[in-house]
Amino acid sequence: MREITYAQAVREALTEGMTHDPNIILIGEDIGLYGGVFKVTEGLLAKFGPERVRETPISEAGFVGAAVGMAMTGKRPVVELMFMDFLWVASDQVFNQAAKMRYMSGGRVKVPMVIRSQQGGGRGNGAQHSQSFETIFTHIPGMKVVLPATPYDAKGLLKTALREDNPVIFIEHKLLYNTRGHVPEEDYAIPFGVADIKREGSDVTLVSLSRTVLFALEAAEEASRDGVSVEVIDLRTTVPLDLEAILKSVRKTGRLVIAHEAHRRLGIGAEIAALVQEQAFDYLDAPIARVGAMDVPIPASKTLEDVVLPGKSHILDAIRAIVS
Amino acid sequence: MPLTQDDLLRMYRMMLLIRRFEERATQYFMNGQIRGSFHPCIGQEATAVGGCFALRQDDYMTCTYRGHGQSLAKGLDAKEAMAELLGRRTGCSKGKGGSMHFTDPRIGLLGENAIVGAGAAIINGAALTARLDGTDQVGLTFFGDGATNQGVFFEALNLAAIWQLPVIFFCENNLYSEMTPIRDMVRTDSLADRAGAFGMATAVVDGYDPLAVYDTTLAAVERARAGGGPTFIEAMTYRLVGHMVGDSEPYRTKEEVAEWRARDPIVMFPRRLVAEFGVSEQQIGAIDAAVAAEIEEIARFAEQSPWPEPHEAAEDMWA
């Protein structure tokens, strides 16, 4: 079985997509010769040329807006934002334009564009380079929201994103780029809205996404030594949300923990907790537990960042609290 | 190719249709039949028509919430437009967009926009599509003087300049940035000068002269089609009514409005057609009558159109 990194998996999906669909155009800062700040697009300029791998000024509103116009006229732009935190300078083009164009036009236009970037902390990048924003993209109607946790999922989900006729926010994680995993060489795609059971279990349902899935799996392994069987569900997409997979698991286990790196306050965990109590209240044997980042900006110093961002121990604490 | 008499009459007809359309819409607004905000373009018909007549139907366009006239001049069906204002399912956006979001990709209209400056960024992408596809389509974005202070506007000018995109940035300088004089909000005398600093051609034109607007826009369009890059046009114009219906207008004098009203293009242009282009009073009268009848038909269609059904609120989300 071939193993490649998460960054390679993303690049492979882009390469295959661009090879098959001449309308796919990459656009972003330093993505050409330099290959992107995380080297995800390395080699693509040489392969596809400067018309399809378009370097931009440091001008997020300008080039995200251009991508909206390209998408409305038949292209499939794939925007790379260097850090997801930079989204905010282009936020009008994302939230007011891309996300609403189809609905505002009564369905007359479509906006098939992908915005990919990496988010999250753990590297000491500080408060403006470490945030997690899936909650916000999930809240505003009009975008599909994708957060792969593994190289296999990254490639398969990006292949789907490149065929999607609606705006897709494709959220990578900066500390996943060098992780390795099995990625088949043959063509495959993973549909949106299908959660993946990354580990089966019977006592506790643990829902997670992006890099936090790796901590969830570690926590589940450790819990198993205490005799607690944890089922780890990787959402993979928050829009659409595979609520059925969560409900099915909760009906089996009776206990639910949701863990994510985004701030705990109003995070996706809050939404899932609300949905589960609405639809599976009678199955719950304990309060639903949520794990998320502390509600402060992400600090730079390691000792502080380690406290603010959730990891294995926070998840284990939550599991133990609702099992005991 | 010089404009024929038939072209000139079509231009006048469109200007008059826009004026009457906006007047009827103002009545609807005052009656409470149009909800939300409505920003009439009364007084700015010559820029809409002069600019759009220099475009082909397959050229792309974005504009702002004061874009009813530009949308109609680009080819939007006036019945669909009025029905949209009244919130009917027969509207161009099935009642989901309203006054500030007329959109019709069949005529290259990529949307009015309720965010000042946003359409300038979007038109660049449409123009890039044309270039990548090897067509000679161009993109034109209409915006007001106020938009020239937005960050995204500067980003859009820069991107168009460095990529030499076939784009016309068409600024309608109506002297007021919403309810504030633009002269108080910009230190330079000329908005075109600011655009020139990005490395693109610029032009300033009398926005109350539809033929001058047409000629200036056509020159920019031809340059763009030939690969000569973007142009910024500053058209000096004036809205003869408030920023929106209900504007108390403390920022300008009645005398100033009267000065511009004396040059009202809807009045002056037909006189000029008679004086300089061999058009008869009868031809003008026939157009006036035809537009009056058309407006009644438009109004009847819009008023008699069905409302959207509640279930339609959930539709048109995903492609």
Interface residues (C-beta under 8 A of the other chain):
Chain A: I25 E51 T56 P57 S59 A61 G62 F63 V64 G65 A66 A67 V68 G69 M70 A71 M72 T73 G74 K75 P77 D92 Q93 N96 Q97 M101 R102 Y103 M104 S105 G106 G107 R108 V109 K110 V111 P112 P141 G142 D165 N166
Chain B: Y60 T62 G91 C92 S93 K94 G95 K96 G97 H101 T103 D104 P105 R106 L110 G111 N113 A114 I115 A118 A120 A121 I122 I123 N124 G125 A126 A127 L128 T129 A130 L132 D133 G139 G151 V152 E155 A156 N158 L159 I162 E315 D316 M317 W318 A319
